């Protein structure tokens, strides 16, 4: 089962997307701040991370930089889901993420971008024995 880490400090959005992704057959982990996102990604090694850019603790951009700097998480596809609408912020995020979605974002769009990102050659499938069965 494909494991997705969702990161957002807005609980309702986090729960809504988690429910949707679970209904689509994904295993879902969650984190509500940047530091927890990094910890969870390193410990659980999700197949993909969807994260807000404006997070408590450290920003989503900093989360991306830290994950890219750590070899075991460096190639995990990242999708930004942000309320930012300034073109420079979006362009900056586009350099670090497989996709940048502007919230509010429909679940069908999120699922489409997840599927697209996972299909890219940089997406790494890990054998089941390297996974654990925790969910958030």
Rosetta blueprint (number, residue, H / E / L):
1 X L
2 X L
3 X E
4 X E
5 X E
6 X E
7 X E
8 X L
9 X L
10 X L
11 X H
12 X H
13 X H
14 X H
15 X H
16 X H
17 X H
18 X H
19 X H
20 X H
21 X H
22 X H
23 X H
24 X L
25 X L
26 X L
27 X E
28 X E
29 X E
30 X E
31 X E
32 X L
33 X L
34 X H
35 X H
36 X H
37 X H
38 X H
39 X H
40 X H
41 X H
42 X H
43 X H
44 X H
45 X L
46 X L
47 X L
48 X E
49 X E
50 X E
51 X E
52 X L
53 X L
54 X L
55 X L
56 X L
57 X L
58 X L
59 X L
60 X H
61 X H
62 X H
63 X H
64 X H
65 X H
66 X H
67 X H
68 X H
69 X H
70 X L
71 X H
72 X H
73 X H
74 X L
75 X L
76 X L
77 X E
78 X E
79 X E
80 X E
81 X E
82 X E
83 X L
84 X L
85 X L
86 X L
87 X H
88 X H
89 X H
90 X H
91 X H
92 X H
93 X H
94 X H
95 X L
96 X L
97 X L
98 X L
99 X E
100 X E
101 X E
102 X E
103 X L
104 X L
105 X L
106 X L
107 X H
108 X H
109 X H
110 X H
111 X H
112 X H
113 X H
114 X H
115 X H
116 X H
117 X H
118 X H
119 X H
120 X L
121 X L
122 X L
123 X L
124 X L
125 X L
126 X L
127 X L
128 X H
129 X H
130 X H
131 X L
132 X L
133 X L
134 X L
135 X L
136 X L
